[in-house]
């Protein structure tokens, strides 16, 4: 019987530590930048477009794009602030703002409440740090969130 008592106490400790770990995790991610994909499906330049664009390329190019995209989402979200994250993936020192008029087709498919925000904040980022690589994401920022509107795997839209 003493063994079962020790086991129950150990189990209680692990559960309480888990709750503490969860609380610490939530506090640390509160102000970190995030990537949001909710508007990506509304454009004709979504993930399907990106994968169709690189379909003719070798399988390794497709895999490389998917790996870069996943790494971008993780690395972007682990930066200390949205300005650090944007600076890290921007291709220009003064930012990567885009002219709304050239990208109306991306904005016009968004809900009306989002269109005015996206129009004023439209930017592009590279999937690799320091503005490197041919894979581009077009989107806008609102507070600590980067909303992706389009994926340009061949750097043709810009």
Contact map, one row per residue, 1 for C-alpha under 8 A:
11111000000000000000000000000000000000000000000000000000000000000000000000000000000000000000000000000000000000000000000000000000000000000000000000000000000000
11111100000000000000000000000000000000000000000000000000000000000000000000000000000000000000000000000000000000000000000000000000000000000000000000000000000000
11111110000000000000000000000000000000000000000000000000000000000000000000000000000000000000000000000000000000000000000000000000000000000000000000000000000000
11111111000000000000000000000000000000000000000000000000000000000000000000000000000000000000000000000000000000000000000000000000000000000000000000000000000000
11111111100000000000000000000000000000000000000000000000000000000000000000000000000000000000000000000000000000000000000000000000000000000000000000000000000000
01111111110000000000000000000000000000000000000000000000000000000000000000000000000000000000000000000000000000000000000000000000000000000000000000000000000000
00111111111000000000000000000000000000000000000000000000000000000000000000000000000000000000000000000000000000000000000000000000000000000000000000000000000000
00011111111100000000000000000000000000000000000000000000000000000000000000000000000000000000000000000000000000000000000000000000000000000000000000000000000000
00001111111110000000000000000000000000000000000000000000000000000000000000000000000000000000000000000000000000000000000000000000000000000000000000000000000000
00000111111111000000000000000000000000000000000000000000000000000000000000000000000000000000000000000000000000000000000000000000000000000000000000000000000000
00000011111111100000000000000000000000000000000000000000000000000000000000000000000000000000000000000000000000000000000000000000000000000000000000000000000000
00000001111111110000000000000000000000000000000000000000000000000000000000000000000000000000000000000000000000000000000000000000000000000000000000000000000000
00000000111111111000000000000000000000000000000000000000000000000000000000000000000000000000000000000000000000000000000000000000000000000000000000000000000000
00000000011111111100000000000000000000000000000000000000000000000000000000000000000000000000000000000000000000000000000000000000000000000000000000000000000000
00000000001111111110000000000000000000000000000000000000000000000000000000000000000000000000000000000000000000000000000000000000000000000000000000000000000000
00000000000111111111000000000000000000000000000000000000000000000000000000000000000000000000000000000000000000000000000000000000000000000000000000000000000000
00000000000011111111100000000000000000000000000000000000000000000000000000000000000000000000000000000000000000000000000000000000000000000000000000000000000000
00000000000001111111110000000000000000000000000000000000000000000000000000000000000000000000000000000000000000000000000000000000000000000000000000000000000000
00000000000000111111111000000000000000000000000000000000000000000000000000000000000000000000000000000000000000000000000000000000000000000000000000000000000000
00000000000000011111111100000000000000000000000000000000000000000000000000000000000000000000000000000000000000000000000000000000000000000000000000000000000000
00000000000000001111111110000000000000000000000000000000000000000000000000000000000000000000000000000000000000000000000000000000000000000000000000000000000000
00000000000000000111111111000000000000000000000000000000000000000000000000000000000000000000000000000000000000000000000000000000000000000000000000000000000000
00000000000000000011111111100000000000000000000000000000000000000000000000000000000000000000000000000000000000000000000000000000000000000000000000000000000000
00000000000000000001111111110000000000000000000000000000000000000000000000000000000000000000000000000000000000000000000000000000000000000000000000000000000000
00000000000000000000111111111000000000000000000000000000000000000000000000000000000000000000000000000000000000000000000000000000000000000000000000000000000000
00000000000000000000011111111100000000000000000000000000000000000000000000000000000000000000000000000000000000000000000000000000000000000000000000000000000000
00000000000000000000001111111100000000000000000000000000000000000000000000000000000000000000000000000000000000000000000000000000000000000000000000000000000000
00000000000000000000000111111111000000000000000000000000000000000000000000000000000000000000000000000000000000000000000000000000000000000000000000000000000000
00000000000000000000000011111111000000000000000000000000000000000000000000000000000000000000000000000000000000000000000000000000000000000000000000000000000000
00000000000000000000000001111111000000000000000000000000000000000000000000000000000000000000000000000000000000000000000000000000000000000000000000000000000000
00000000000000000000000000011111100000000000000000000000000000000000000000000001100000000000000000000000000000000000000000000000000000000000000100000000000000
00000000000000000000000000011111110000000000000000000000000000000000000000001111110000000000000000000000000000000000000000000000000000000000000100000000000000
00000000000000000000000000000011111000000000000000000000000000000000000000011111110010000000000000000000000000000000000000000000000000000000000111000000000000
00000000000000000000000000000001111100000000000000000000000000000000000010011000000000000000000000000000000000000000000000000000000000000000000111000000000000
00000000000000000000000000000000111110000000000000000000000000000000000010011000000000000000000000000000000000000000000000000000000000000000000011110000000000
00000000000000000000000000000000011111100000000000000000000000000000000000000000000000000000000000000000000000000000000000000000000000000000000011110000000000
00000000000000000000000000000000001111111000000000000000000000000000000000000000000000000000000000000000000000000000000000000000000000000000000000111000000000
00000000000000000000000000000000000111111000000000000000000000000000000000000000000000000000000000000000000000000000000000000000000000000000000000110000000000
00000000000000000000000000000000000111111110000000000000000000000000000000000000000000000000000000000000000001000000000000000000000000000000000000111000000000
00000000000000000000000000000000000011111110111000000000000000000000000000000000000000000000000000000000000000000000000000000000000000000000000000011100000000
00000000000000000000000000000000000011111111011000000000000000000000000000000000000000000000000000000000000000000000000000000000000000000000000000001000000000
00000000000000000000000000000000000000111111010000000000000000000000000000000000000000000000000000000000000011000000000000000000000000000000000000001000000000
00000000000000000000000000000000000000111111110000000000000000000000000000000000000000000000000000000000110010000000000000000000000000000000000000001100000000
00000000000000000000000000000000000000001111110010000000000000000000000000000000000000000000000000000000000000000000000000000000000000000000000000000100000000
00000000000000000000000000000000000000010011111111000000000000000000000000000000000000000000000000000000000000000000000000000000000000000000000000001111000000
00000000000000000000000000000000000000011111111111000000000000000000000000000000000000000000000000000000000000000000000000000000000000000000000000001110000000
00000000000000000000000000000000000000011000111111100000000000000000000000000000000000000000000000000000000000000000000000000000000000000000000000000110000000
00000000000000000000000000000000000000000000111111110000000000000000000000000000000000000000000000000000000000000000000000000000000000000000000000000000000000
00000000000000000000000000000000000000000001111111111000000000000000000000000000000000000000000000000000000000000000000000000000000000000000000000000010000000
00000000000000000000000000000000000000000000111111111100000000000000000000000000000000000000000000000000000000000000000000000000000000000000000000000011100000
00000000000000000000000000000000000000000000001111111110000001000000000000000000000000000000000000000000000000000000000000000000000000000000000000000000000000
00000000000000000000000000000000000000000000000111111111000000000000000000000000000000000000000000000000000000000000000000000000000000000000000000000000000000
00000000000000000000000000000000000000000000000011111111000000000000000000000000000000000000000000000000000000000000000000000000000000000000000000000000110000
00000000000000000000000000000000000000000000000001111111110011000000000000000000000000000000000000000000000000000000000000000000000000000000000000000000100000
00000000000000000000000000000000000000000000000000111111111001000000000000000000000000000000000000000000000000000000000000000000000000000000000000000000000000
00000000000000000000000000000000000000000000000000011111110000000000000000000000000000000000000000000000000000000000000000000000000000000000000000000000000000
00000000000000000000000000000000000000000000000000000111111011000000000000000000000000000000000000000000000000000000000000000000000000000000000000000000000000
00000000000000000000000000000000000000000000000000000111111111000000000000000000000000000000000000000000000000000000000000000000000000000000000000000000000000
00000000000000000000000000000000000000000000000000000010111111100000000000000000000000000000000000000000000000000000000000000000000000000000000000000000000000
00000000000000000000000000000000000000000000000000000000011111110000000000000000000000000000000000000000000000000000000000000000000000000000000000000000000000
00000000000000000000000000000000000000000000000000000100111111111000000000000000000000000000000000000000000000000000000000000000000000000000000000000000000000
00000000000000000000000000000000000000000000000000100110111111111100000000000000000000000000000000000000000000000000000000000000000000000000000000000000000000
00000000000000000000000000000000000000000000000000000000001111111110000000000000000000000000000000000000000000000000000000000000000000000000000000000000000000
00000000000000000000000000000000000000000000000000000000000111111111000000000000000000000000000000000000000000000000000000000000000000000000000000000000000000
00000000000000000000000000000000000000000000000000000000000011111111100000000000000000000000000000000000000000000000000000000000000000100000000000000000100000
00000000000000000000000000000000000000000000000000000000000001111111110000000000000000000000000000000000000000000000000000000000000000000000000000000000000000
00000000000000000000000000000000000000000000000000000000000000111111111000000000000000000000000000000000000000000000000000000000000000000000000000000000000000
00000000000000000000000000000000000000000000000000000000000000011111111100000000000000000000000000000000000000000000000000000011000000000000000000000000000000
00000000000000000000000000000000000000000000000000000000000000001111111110000000000000000000000000000000000000000000000000000010000000000000000000000000000000
00000000000000000000000000000000000000000000000000000000000000000111111111000000000000000000000000000000000000000000000000000000000000000000000000000000000000
00000000000000000000000000000000000000000000000000000000000000000011111111100000000000000000000000000000000000000000000000000000000000000000000000000000000000
00000000000000000000000000000000000000000000000000000000000000000001111111110000000000000000000000000000000000000000000000000011000000000000000000000000000000
00000000000000000000000000000000011000000000000000000000000000000000111111111000000000000000000000000000000000000000000000000000000000000000000000000000000000
00000000000000000000000000000000000000000000000000000000000000000000011111111100000000000000000000000000000000000000000000000000000000000000000000000000000000
00000000000000000000000000000000000000000000000000000000000000000000001111111110000000000000000000000000000000000000000000000000000000000000000000000000000000
00000000000000000000000000000000111000000000000000000000000000000000000111111110000010000000000000000000000000000000000000000000000000000000000000000000000000
00000000000000000000000000000001111000000000000000000000000000000000000011111110000010000000000000000000000000000000000000000000000000000000000000000000000000
00000000000000000000000000000001100000000000000000000000000000000000000001111111000000000000000000000000000000000000000000000000000000000000000000000000000000
00000000000000000000000000000001100000000000000000000000000000000000000000111111110110000000000000000000000000000000000000000000000000000000000000000000000000
00000000000000000000000000000011100000000000000000000000000000000000000000000111110110000000000000000000000000000000000000000000000000000000000000000000000000
00000000000000000000000000000011100000000000000000000000000000000000000000000011111110000000000000000000000000000000000000000000000000000000000100000000000000
00000000000000000000000000000001100000000000000000000000000000000000000000000011111111000000000000000000000000000000000000000000000000000000001110000000000000
00000000000000000000000000000000000000000000000000000000000000000000000000000000111111100000000000000000000000000000000000000000000000000000000000000000000000
00000000000000000000000000000000000000000000000000000000000000000000000000000011111111110000000000000000000000000000000000000000000000000000000000000000000000
00000000000000000000000000000000100000000000000000000000000000000000000000011011111111111000000000000000000000000000000000000000000000000000000000000000000000
00000000000000000000000000000000000000000000000000000000000000000000000000000000011111111100001000000000000000000000000000001000000000000000000000000000000000
00000000000000000000000000000000000000000000000000000000000000000000000000000000001111111100101000000000000000000000000000000000010000000000000000000000000000
00000000000000000000000000000000000000000000000000000000000000000000000000000000000111111100000000000000000000000000000000000000111000000000000000000000000000
00000000000000000000000000000000000000000000000000000000000000000000000000000000000011111110000000000000000000000000000000001111111100000000000000000000000000
00000000000000000000000000000000000000000000000000000000000000000000000000000000000001111111101100000000000000000000000000011100111000000000000000000000000000
00000000000000000000000000000000000000000000000000000000000000000000000000000000000000001111101100000000000000000000000000001100011100000000000000000000000000
00000000000000000000000000000000000000000000000000000000000000000000000000000000000000000111111100000000000000000000000000000000001000000000000000000000000000
00000000000000000000000000000000000000000000000000000000000000000000000000000000000000100111111000000000000000000000000000000000000000000000000000000000000000
00000000000000000000000000000000000000000000000000000000000000000000000000000000000000000001111100000000000000000000000000000000000000000000000000000000000000
00000000000000000000000000000000000000000000000000000000000000000000000000000000000001100111111110000000000000000000000000100000000000000000000000000000000000
00000000000000000000000000000000000000000000000000000000000000000000000000000000000000000111011111000000000000000000000000111000000000000000000000000000000000
00000000000000000000000000000000000000000000000000000000000000000000000000000000000000000000001111100000000000000000000011110000000000000000000000000000000000
00000000000000000000000000000000000000000000000000000000000000000000000000000000000000000000000111110000000000000000000001110000000000000000000000000000000000
00000000000000000000000000000000000000000000000000000000000000000000000000000000000000000000000011111110000000000000000001000000000000000000000000000000000000
00000000000000000000000000000000000000000000000000000000000000000000000000000000000000000000000001111111000000000000001101000000000000000000000000000000000000
00000000000000000000000000000000000000000000000000000000000000000000000000000000000000000000000000111111000000000000000000000000000000000000000000000000000000
00000000000000000000000000000000000000000000000000000000000000000000000000000000000000000000000000111111000000000000000000000000000000000000000000000000000000
00000000000000000000000000000000000000000000000000000000000000000000000000000000000000000000000000111111111000000000000000000000000000000000000000000000000000
00000000000000000000000000000000000000000000000000000000000000000000000000000000000000000000000000011111111100000000000000000000000000000000000000000000000000
00000000000000000000000000000000000000000010000000000000000000000000000000000000000000000000000000000011111110000000000000000000000000000000000000000000000000
00000000000000000000000000000000000000000010000000000000000000000000000000000000000000000000000000000011111111000000000000000000000000000000000000001100000000
00000000000000000000000000000000000000000000000000000000000000000000000000000000000000000000000000000011111111000010011000000000000000000000000000000000000000
00000000000000000000000000000000000000000000000000000000000000000000000000000000000000000000000000000001111111100010000000000000000000000000000000000000000000
00000000000000000000000000000000000000000110000000000000000000000000000000000000000000000000000000000000111111100000000000000000000000000000000000000000000000
00000000000000000000000000000000000000100100000000000000000000000000000000000000000000000000000000000000011111110110000000000000000000000000000000000000000000
00000000000000000000000000000000000000000000000000000000000000000000000000000000000000000000000000000000000111111110000000000000000000000000000000000000000000
00000000000000000000000000000000000000000000000000000000000000000000000000000000000000000000000000000000000001111111000000000000000000000000000000000000000000
00000000000000000000000000000000000000000000000000000000000000000000000000000000000000000000000000000000000000111111100000000000000000000000000000000000000000
00000000000000000000000000000000000000000000000000000000000000000000000000000000000000000000000000000000000001111111110000000000000000000000000000000000000000
00000000000000000000000000000000000000000000000000000000000000000000000000000000000000000000000000000000001101111111111000000000000000000000000000000000000000
00000000000000000000000000000000000000000000000000000000000000000000000000000000000000000000000000000000000000011111111100000000000000000000000000000000000000
00000000000000000000000000000000000000000000000000000000000000000000000000000000000000000000000000000000000000001111111110000000000000000001010000000000000000
00000000000000000000000000000000000000000000000000000000000000000000000000000000000000000000000000000000001000000111111111000000000000000011100000000000000000
00000000000000000000000000000000000000000000000000000000000000000000000000000000000000000000000000010000001000000011111111000000000000000000000000000000000000
00000000000000000000000000000000000000000000000000000000000000000000000000000000000000000000000000010000000000000001111111000000000000000000000000000000000000
00000000000000000000000000000000000000000000000000000000000000000000000000000000000000000000000010000000000000000000111111100000000000000001100000000000000000
00000000000000000000000000000000000000000000000000000000000000000000000000000000000000000000000011110000000000000000011111110000000000000111100000000000000000
00000000000000000000000000000000000000000000000000000000000000000000000000000000000000000000001111000000000000000000000011111000000000000111000000000000000000
00000000000000000000000000000000000000000000000000000000000000000000000000000000000000000100000111000000000000000000000001111100000000011110000000000000000000
00000000000000000000000000000000000000000000000000000000000000000000000000000000000001001110000100000000000000000000000000111110001000011100000000000000000000
00000000000000000000000000000000000000000000000000000000000000000000000000000000000000001110000000000000000000000000000000011111111111111000000000000000000000
00000000000000000000000000000000000000000000000000000000000000000001100100000000000000001000000000000000000000000000000000001111101110111000000000000000000000
00000000000000000000000000000000000000000000000000000000000000000001000100000000000000001000000000000000000000000000000000000111111110100000000000000000000000
00000000000000000000000000000000000000000000000000000000000000000000000000000000000000011100000000000000000000000000000000000111111100000000000000000000000000
00000000000000000000000000000000000000000000000000000000000000000000000000000000000000111110000000000000000000000000000000000101111100000000000000000000000000
00000000000000000000000000000000000000000000000000000000000000000000000000000000000000011111000000000000000000000000000000001111111110000000000000000000000000
00000000000000000000000000000000000000000000000000000000000000000000000000000000000000001010000000000000000000000000000000000111111111000000000000000000000000
00000000000000000000000000000000000000000000000000000000000000000000000000000000000000000000000000000000000000000000000000000111001111110000000000000000000000
00000000000000000000000000000000000000000000000000000000000000000000000000000000000000000000000000000000000000000000000000000100000111110000000000000000111000
00000000000000000000000000000000000000000000000000000000000000001000000000000000000000000000000000000000000000000000000000000111000011111000000000000011111000
00000000000000000000000000000000000000000000000000000000000000000000000000000000000000000000000000000000000000000000000000011110000011111100000000000011111000
00000000000000000000000000000000000000000000000000000000000000000000000000000000000000000000000000000000000000000000000000011110000000111110000000011111000000
00000000000000000000000000000000000000000000000000000000000000000000000000000000000000000000000000000000000000000000000001111000000000011111000000011111000000
00000000000000000000000000000000000000000000000000000000000000000000000000000000000000000000000000000000000000000000010001110000000000001111100001111100000000
00000000000000000000000000000000000000000000000000000000000000000000000000000000000000000000000000000000000000000000110011100000000000000111110001111000000000
00000000000000000000000000000000000000000000000000000000000000000000000000000000000000000000000000000000000000000000010011000000000000000011111111100000000000
00000000000000000000000000000000000000000000000000000000000000000000000000000000000000000000000000000000000000000000100000000000000000000001111111100000000000
00000000000000000000000000000000000000000000000000000000000000000000000000000000010000000000000000000000000000000000000000000000000000000000111110000000000000
00000000000000000000000000000011110000000000000000000000000000000000000000000000110000000000000000000000000000000000000000000000000000000000111111000000000000
00000000000000000000000000000000111100000000000000000000000000000000000000000000010000000000000000000000000000000000000000000000000000000000111111100000000000
00000000000000000000000000000000111100000000000000000000000000000000000000000000000000000000000000000000000000000000000000000000000000000011110111110000000000
00000000000000000000000000000000001111100000000000000000000000000000000000000000000000000000000000000000000000000000000000000000000000000011110011111000000000
00000000000000000000000000000000001111110000000000000000000000000000000000000000000000000000000000000000000000000000000000000000000000001111000001111110000000
00000000000000000000000000000000000010111110110000000000000000000000000000000000000000000000000000000000010000000000000000000000000000001111000000111110000000
00000000000000000000000000000000000000010011111000000000000000000000000000000000000000000000000000000000010000000000000000000000000000001110000000011111000000
00000000000000000000000000000000000000000000111011000000000000000000000000000000000000000000000000000000000000000000000000000000000000111100000000011111100000
00000000000000000000000000000000000000000000100001000000000000000000000000000000000000000000000000000000000000000000000000000000000000111100000000000111111110
00000000000000000000000000000000000000000000000001001100000000001000000000000000000000000000000000000000000000000000000000000000000001110000000000000011111100
00000000000000000000000000000000000000000000000000001000000000000000000000000000000000000000000000000000000000000000000000000000000001110000000000000001111100
00000000000000000000000000000000000000000000000000000000000000000000000000000000000000000000000000000000000000000000000000000000000001110000000000000001111111
00000000000000000000000000000000000000000000000000000000000000000000000000000000000000000000000000000000000000000000000000000000000000000000000000000001111111
00000000000000000000000000000000000000000000000000000000000000000000000000000000000000000000000000000000000000000000000000000000000000000000000000000001001111
00000000000000000000000000000000000000000000000000000000000000000000000000000000000000000000000000000000000000000000000000000000000000000000000000000000001111
